């Protein structure tokens, strides 16, 4: 198959990597998402002054759309959650042995854990979960790639090697050098280094078959459930064209949920629920955070891109463009548990949450990347480009604008509208109509509150019983979090891209703290 997208294209991080006309085109595509979001907000203010009747009608219709969307997403959330519950009941290793008695034993799992300065206890918990997997550990190649900047790297490496070296087929601990040319310090550069090290030091020397290696790229706080690798192997073997497929589990941000403050918990559960319900919409899925993928095509594109912030979603677009649209994500209705964002101090936690959301929202840089790729690659059908590109673009646009439209729209026409409008019947009813519609839309929040209790890990004995009640009451914070930790960081990310003030990778600090019973 001839390649339209070459290896050079896979190295594009932003418009600065191009020259001449190509740079101008790419730069315009970088500007586009932020420009559209800011124009939306500008026209919301402008028409509230010039055409308040228009804005009032628009806001009512938009709130109705929000209500319908909330119900729609709640149905998907419940559906995906039920499928996850059913998946957790199955002994996937036994099913694997019965359905693929020979093939499954040929599969090797390469597990990559990139590490910056996370506490040893967090990394050790992830390793312990691997040792408890209901799967032969002699099929595991585990690579911990520690950033060279970590002052305790040797101490951590020595401890983990001594404790876990004999637990897996191979354990490789490597140090990712700092300041390598063409890299920004981040997960993509680290895990790419780790994969290359594993290839050179283990895969090639042992002459392992590349088509039979599944790579799992995990955040270092990822704690697997016991049947994850059995289920992943089953899905890999049962999926047609499995060398052109990524596999996405459900991230549950629950490892330290009892230790987190209410704002952190709301954001953790919101992210959990969003990624859970998206499992039920595979036609819109791209990879996120911890996920799995085949080794051979990963090596063909020279592993993860090393000069981008959102490497977890960018790897999907790398594959999609390089293989002319012949790539997809298969949802795994199986969870991986990860950390909620916490810090020793409340205000630091809020600051960290904002920065984490901004980093995730900076995935909007993928929009210019795939739109530019769509212009270059004529082999991808237009229908497929639209099918994957439009929901991604629309998702980032909605992330930055929806909450602000809902919050501002019901009041701006009343504040800026002409006197004739302010004394109209529509103006007098507008706040109440929007309030009533959004109150009905709260059914989604109620549904989330109920589901929160169902997926919570057991309450630790040193936590008071009222902690469970706070897990429900915390959802009253949603209107605030939607704006402060939703729209605003997304709008900032798009604005930085619009202005060419590119973000570097921000490592989310990981902490654990105990709360004692009163």
Secondary structure, DSSP 4 states (H G I P E B T S, - for coil): ---SS-TTGGG--SGGG--HHHHHHHHHHHHHHHHHHHHHHHHHHHHHHH-HHHHHHHHHHHHHHHHHHHHHHHHHHHHHHHHHHHHHHS-HHHHHHHHSTTGGGG-EEEEEEEESS--HHHHHHHHHHHHT-SS-GGGEEEEEEEETT-TTHHHHHHHHHHHHTTTSSEEEEEEEPSS-TT--SSHHHHHHHHHHHHIIIIITTTT--GGGEEEEEEETT-EE-TTHHHHHHHHHHHSTTGGGEEEEEEEE--TTGGGS-HHHHHHHHHHHHHHHHHTT-GGG----SSEEEEHHHHHHTTSS-SS-S-HHHHHHHHHHHHTTT--EEEEEEEEEE------SSHHHHHHHHHHHHHHHHGGGHHHHHHHHHHHH--SS-HHHHHHHHHHHHHHHHHHHHHHHHHHHHHHHHHHHS-HHHHTSHHHHHHHHHHHHHHHHHTHHHHHHHHHHHHHPPPPPTTS-THHHHHHHHGGGGHHHHHIIIIIHHHHHHHHHHHHT-PPPP-PPP---------
